[in-house]
Amino acid sequence: MKKIILMILAASFVVFAQDEKEDNKIGLNIVFGGGFNTMKSWENYPDAPDNLDDIPGAGLIGMRIEYDLGQFVGFPYTCFYIGADYPITQIGKITRFTDDDPANLPALGAYEHSHTTFLFEYGLVKKFYFDGFGIYFGGAYLHESLSLDKESDGYSETYKLYSGNFKGLFGINYMIDKAWFFDLQLSYTAAGALMNEDGEKVFTTADSENIFPNFPIDDVEKNEYLVPGGLSVKIGLGVRL
């Protein structure tokens, strides 16, 4: 009988110690990882508007910081998060046509493009855990900041562009141990239009800066370029603090 009592007390002590350890965490998660983001761009736009040689997406690297706000209102694992990603896209050139007939062969060479893009997002996710395995879902606002360099013979210009987007997301967490976890996230982003510094849509005739002259506007309206839209897949390693 004494042995049984001692075993119960020992087990209770272990459970209490585990609960105490969990209670000591401040509710902060940090996730590092990468993945693939649907971000339509082009490799080359040679001499015809119907030949864009599209690239459907790009790899990315980034991080996310989550904080469990729900712990203060009796609704645990409801997290506010902020994140940042660096998508690695490759865009090529757009042929510069004569003003008289855009269907003609290029008369003045081509614009070469290069750019640096960062994606920043913030949102809310709700998590549910079952013996070390968790699922979560939520929504976020995603802001794209794009610095575009445009060059040709005797010409060089840099533009600051941006877009605002909304995304829904779903993911899983698998606890490796008490602190570290594996993260898999699927999301879908409703793409916003790419804008210049004056708030004008870049891929329309409203763009007073004329960043992409003679670009096939009709095609772009159906499938926006250089903005994060569509499906995204991310995997990462996270730590609970």
Secondary structure by P-SEA (a helix, b strand, c coil): caaaaaaaaaaaaaaaaaaaaaaaccbbbbbbbbbbbbbbbbccccccccccccccccccccbbbbbcccccccccccccccbbbbbbbbbbbbbbbcccccccccccbbbbbbbbbbbbbcbbbbbbbccccccccbbbbbbbbbbbbbbcccbbbbbbbbccccccccbbbbbcccccbbbbbbbccccccccccccccccccccccccccccaaaaaaaccccccccbbbbbbccccc
